[in-house]
Amino acid sequence: MSAKGKAPLLDNNKVNADLIKLTYGALVAQILKDYEKPEDVNKQLEKLGYNIGVRLVEDFIAHHNIPRCLDFRQTAERVQQAFRFYLGFQPAVGNWAPTGNEFSLIWDNTNPIGDFVEFPDNLRTLQYSRVLCGAIRGGLEMVQIDVAITIAKEFLLGDQATELRIRFNKRLEDALPIGED
Amino acid sequence: MADAISGPSYLYNLLANELSVALYGDLDKTSENMGALTMMTIKDRKAAAAAAGPSSSEAPVDTSASARDSDTVFPKLESIGYQVGQRLIERLTKEHARFKDELDRMKFVCTDLWKYLYDKQIDTLRTNNQGTYVFTDNLFRPLAFFSAEGVDQYYPQSGRFIAFPCGIIRGALSALGIRCTVSAKVLSVTCCVFEVVVERT
């Protein structure tokens, strides 16, 4: 690449968050048109999020100098940090289970990707935030953490906040290549 | 749009990729069909007709039906872009003065909208003054990450990345009151040319 080459543009690699939200909204609408049943749509969104998360985690780790997480609380912090990095909105971490293996990500009075969304009544089973669940699951799976995620509260459906409940299932051991760790 | 928060474009690139990959499943199947099609033309006027109301109902074109058979992904990607374009314009023109003429609106798309989307303006805008406009972007963001190596291998795939922006342009222009068809071709690795043909009735 020449000296006055393409670097400046690529360095300035920000994209408008509104664009992301609008694109995602249009995408959901299109999937809904294709699959019709909200349950099927949820499944697709989860898959889509998973695929994004699997790749996103590499980018995240490459951009941040992150030491190994020693317990699940640190993991929660990283997830929180990743949300700030990618969506510009930082969720609160809270509602820890006494055993320390379950926590919530909470956005008060907002949905990080649902700014322009209104829900029709016949689609109340559609989980608009499912893509976030998929992304977290996919991302954590790449770092050998298996989690189960449910949407506890959904701001778009009239709740006070958007809350994702994340439960630690197990550490994945098998995925490590021989000689690592 | 200084008030809007921004995230790294990598997330958006992934999302754009997922648009075509995850949704419509079998990528191999579609890329086989698209193998020969390096130059892409979208004539999905059906959506335009629907948006413009019954006045243009003669337009459900046969060519789009056959294109739909061979590949369903592009029209869908394009229609997603169309919706996004329409809504973006609503936001961007909120405090904008009234547009003088068609060229003025085209300029708006080339400068303001493009800056909003890709952080840069369209490099050249040419017109024959008879309703055909050609936008040239020499370093088109969605293609900027393509490797120059193996161009032949991935060249056919580039259509997947420009169908969506085509839709955005068409949606934006339709929100500005211009009905048109947009086609695009990738000239070199990062250079993309959009041709906008305004429909006169």
Interface residues (C-beta under 8 A of the other chain):
Chain A: K6 L9 L10 N12 N13 K14 V15 N16 A17 D18 L19 I20 L22 T23 Y24 A26 L27 A29 Q30 I31 D34 Q44 K47 L48 N51 I52 R55 L56 D59 H63 F85 Y86 L87 G88 F89 F116
Chain B: M1 A4 I5 S6 G7 P8 S9 Y10 L11 Y12 L14 L15 A16 E18 L19 V21 A22 L23 K76 S79 I80 G81 Q83 V84 R87 L88 R91 Y116 L117 D119 K120 L139 R141 A144 F145 T190
